[in-house]
Amino acid sequence: MNAQRIEHAMTDKGYVPLYATGTVPQPWANYTASDHAVWRTLFERQRALLVGRACETFLQAQDAMGMGAEAIPRFDDLSEQLRRVTGWELVGVEGLLPELDFFQHLSARRFPVTWWIRRPEQIDYIAEPDLFHDLFGHVPLLLNPVFADYMQAYGAGGVRAHGLGSEALANLTRLYWYTVEFGLIREHGELRIYGAGILSSAGESHHCLESSAPNRIGFDLSRLMRTRYRIDSYQKTYFVIDDFEQLFNATQQDFAPIYQVLQQADAVPAGDVLDSDLVLQRGSGEGWISDGDV
């Protein structure tokens, strides 16, 4: 099966996501010198930037996997290591997956990785996940047993939520967004990055830790699942976990009663701070726009 490159379509209403359901073998032999050069540029820049910013678990796992700048890694090589340690494997996909397909993969300990990498002119920004985001940002933490279990449990919860309707899915999507994609963790008394959306972004790696603009709030499951977020700018709020055990333990419960409670509660705007929050830093809000929360 020939792999296709499926990207969002640009219309007069902005980007429209396009979905593909199939899995494909990684067409490693077809990567061009330009593809490998893009990987090398991004890897070298991010790896240097993340020392002292990313959590040690991520950096150590990336080293243990032998992920380097020389060339785009082979999915099969990484899968072999993951299977041995945590039972995960990588599956190549052509682009965004429908929600249920994505949840089913995670619940079976399969992590979907987009096979194609951004073009040179997209080095600093791409509107959707590509190979660099998926492979560099997400895959190393799957070598950590606790985080690997969390991801599998999240997938199983997603399959259940899919049968409960759009509101439950919205709550669960916020959990993924504020943990797997944009989560911060305490480490040695300081804040560090573990979310893949930050780990793969040069700008947000600085913003999440060093800017005075965003809120930094202690992890609270129900609060987080009520909170809207940004897809077109840096986050207004980051939630901070103490460790991966806290994250895993907090989500080892039936979410159905939580969904029922949240149906009666208003969603929280992305930049709001509540009286009940454990506020680590109240953001200045500098540069925020007032609309556009998802």
C-alpha positions in Angstrom: 0.0 0.0 0.0 1.4 3.4 -1.0 1.5 5.9 1.8 -0.2 9.2 1.1 0.5 12.6 2.7 -2.9 13.8 4.1 -2.9 17.4 5.5 -5.5 19.9 6.5 -7.1 21.7 3.6 -7.1 25.5 3.6 -10.4 27.1 2.8 -12.0 30.5 3.1 -13.0 29.5 6.6 -9.5 28.5 7.6 -8.0 25.0 8.0 -10.4 22.1 7.7 -9.0 18.8 9.1 -8.9 15.8 6.8 -8.9 12.3 8.3 -7.5 9.0 7.2 -8.3 5.7 8.9 -5.7 3.3 7.5 -2.3 2.3 8.7 0.7 2.1 6.4 4.3 0.8 6.6 6.8 3.6 7.1 8.2 4.3 3.6 11.7 4.9 5.1 13.5 4.3 1.8 11.5 7.1 0.2 12.5 9.9 2.5 14.5 12.5 0.7 17.7 14.2 1.7 15.5 17.2 2.5 13.3 15.1 4.8 16.3 13.9 6.8 17.7 17.5 6.9 14.4 18.8 8.3 14.5 16.1 11.0 18.1 16.9 11.8 17.5 20.7 12.0 14.5 20.2 14.3 16.1 17.5 16.4 19.3 19.5 17.1 17.4 22.7 17.9 14.9 21.1 20.2 17.2 18.8 22.0 19.6 21.6 22.8 16.7 23.8 23.9 15.1 21.1 26.2 18.1 20.4 28.4 17.1 22.0 31.7 13.5 22.4 30.4 12.2 18.9 29.6 11.7 16.4 32.4 14.6 14.0 32.9 12.4 11.0 32.2 11.9 12.3 28.6 15.5 13.1 28.0 16.7 9.8 29.4 14.2 7.8 27.4 15.1 9.5 24.2 18.8 8.7 24.8 17.9 5.1 25.7 16.0 4.7 22.5 19.0 5.9 20.5 16.9 8.6 18.9 19.4 11.0 17.3 19.7 13.8 14.7 21.4 11.8 11.9 18.3 10.5 10.1 14.6 10.0 10.6 14.3 7.0 13.0 12.8 3.7 11.7 9.5 2.9 13.4 10.4 -0.8 13.5 13.5 -0.2 15.5 11.7 1.9 18.0 8.8 -0.5 18.3 11.2 -3.3 19.1 12.5 -1.4 22.1 9.0 -0.3 23.2 7.6 -3.9 23.0 10.4 -5.2 25.2 9.9 -2.6 27.9 6.3 -1.5 28.0 4.5 -3.5 25.3 3.8 -0.6 23.0 4.5 -0.4 19.3 4.3 2.3 16.6 1.9 2.2 13.6 2.3 4.5 10.6 -0.6 6.7 9.6 -1.2 9.1 6.8 -2.5 12.0 8.9 -5.1 12.7 11.5 -7.2 9.7 12.7 -10.9 9.9 13.6 -11.4 9.9 17.4 -12.6 6.3 17.8 -9.8 4.9 15.6 -7.2 6.8 17.7 -8.7 5.6 21.0 -8.7 2.0 19.8 -5.1 2.1 18.8 -4.1 3.6 22.2 -6.2 1.0 24.1 -4.3 -1.7 22.3 -0.9 -0.1 23.0 -0.4 1.1 19.5 0.8 4.6 19.0 -0.1 6.2 15.6 2.8 8.2 14.1 2.3 10.3 11.0 4.8 8.9 8.4 5.6 12.2 6.7 7.6 15.2 8.0 6.9 18.9 7.5 8.4 20.7 4.6 11.4 23.1 5.0 9.2 26.1 4.8 7.1 24.7 7.7 10.1 24.3 10.1 8.8 26.8 12.7 5.0 26.0 12.4 2.7 23.4 11.0 -1.0 23.3 11.6 -1.2 19.6 12.4 0.9 16.8 13.9 3.6 15.5 11.6 6.3 12.9 12.1 8.5 15.2 14.1 5.8 16.0 16.6 4.7 12.4 17.0 8.1 10.8 17.1 10.2 13.3 18.9 7.5 14.6 21.2 5.3 11.6 22.1 7.3 8.4 21.6 10.1 8.6 24.2 7.7 8.7 27.2 6.1 5.5 26.1 9.3 3.9 27.4 8.2 4.9 30.9 6.0 2.2 32.4 3.7 4.5 34.4 3.1 6.9 31.5 2.7 4.0 29.1 0.0 2.6 31.3 -1.7 6.0 31.5 -1.8 6.3 27.7 -3.4 2.8 27.4 -6.0 3.7 30.1 -6.7 6.9 28.3 -7.4 5.1 25.1 -9.7 2.6 26.8 -11.5 5.6 28.4 -11.8 7.2 25.0 -13.5 4.2 23.6 -16.1 4.3 26.4 -16.6 8.1 26.1 -17.2 7.7 22.4 -20.4 5.9 23.2 -21.5 8.6 25.6 -21.7 11.5 23.3 -20.0 14.8 22.4 -19.9 16.3 25.9 -18.1 13.4 27.4 -15.6 13.4 24.4 -15.0 17.2 24.9 -14.2 16.6 28.6 -11.8 13.7 27.7 -10.2 15.7 24.9 -9.3 18.4 27.4 -7.6 15.8 29.6 -5.4 14.7 26.7 -4.7 18.3 25.7 -3.6 19.5 29.1 -1.6 16.4 30.0 -0.2 14.5 27.0 0.1 17.5 24.8 0.7 20.5 27.1 1.5 19.1 30.5 4.1 20.4 33.0 5.6 18.3 35.9 7.4 19.2 39.1 11.0 17.9 39.2 13.6 18.6 41.8 11.5 21.6 43.0 11.2 23.2 39.5 8.8 23.0 36.6 9.7 20.8 33.6 8.0 19.9 30.4 6.5 16.5 29.5 3.7 17.5 27.0 4.5 16.6 23.4 3.0 19.8 22.0 5.5 21.8 24.0 8.4 19.4 23.6 8.2 19.7 19.8 7.7 23.5 19.8 10.7 25.8 20.2 8.5 28.8 21.0 6.2 27.1 23.5 9.2 25.5 25.2 10.2 29.0 26.3 6.7 30.4 26.8 5.4 27.7 29.2 8.3 28.0 31.7 9.6 31.6 31.3 6.7 33.8 30.2 4.8 35.7 32.8 1.6 35.6 30.6 0.2 32.1 31.3 -1.3 30.7 34.5 0.3 27.6 36.0 -2.1 25.7 38.1 -1.9 22.4 40.1 -3.4 19.4 38.5 -7.1 18.8 39.4 -8.9 16.3 37.2 -12.4 17.8 37.2 -11.1 21.3 36.9 -9.0 20.4 33.9 -11.8 18.6 32.1 -13.9 21.7 32.3 -11.2 24.0 30.9 -11.3 25.2 27.3 -8.0 25.5 25.4 -6.2 27.2 22.5 -5.3 25.6 19.2 -4.1 28.7 17.5 -1.7 30.2 20.0 0.4 29.4 23.1 -1.7 28.1 26.0 -3.1 30.6 28.5 -3.0 27.9 31.3 -0.8 25.0 32.1 -1.6 22.3 34.6 1.2 20.9 36.7 1.5 17.3 38.0 3.7 16.2 40.9 4.7 13.0 39.1 3.3 10.5 36.6 2.0 8.3 39.4 -0.3 11.2 40.4 -1.6 11.4 36.8 -2.2 7.7 36.5 -3.8 7.3 39.9 -6.2 10.3 39.4 -7.5 8.7 36.2 -8.0 5.2 37.5 -11.7 5.6 38.0 -15.0 5.4 36.1 -15.4 8.8 34.4 -19.1 8.4 33.9 -20.1 10.1 37.2 -17.6 12.9 36.5 -19.2 13.4 33.0 -22.6 13.7 34.7 -21.4 16.3 37.2 -19.6 18.3 34.4 -22.8 18.4 32.4 -24.2 20.7 35.1 -21.1 22.9 35.2 -20.1 25.7 32.8 -16.9 25.3 30.8 -14.1 27.4 32.1 -12.5 29.9 29.7 -8.8 29.0 28.9 -7.3 31.9 30.9 -9.6 32.0 34.0 -8.4 31.3 37.5 -10.9 29.9 40.0 -10.9 30.5 43.8 -10.5 26.8 44.3 -7.3 26.5 42.1 -3.9 25.7 43.5 -2.2 28.6 41.8 1.5 28.3 41.2 1.5 31.5 39.1 -1.3 33.7 38.1 -0.6 34.9 34.6 -0.4 38.5 33.5 -2.5 37.7 30.4 -0.1 39.8 28.2 -0.8 39.2 24.5 -4.0 37.2 25.0 -6.9 37.5 22.6 -10.3 37.2 24.1 -12.0 34.8 21.7 -11.0 31.5 20.0 -11.1 29.1 22.9 -12.0 25.5 21.9 
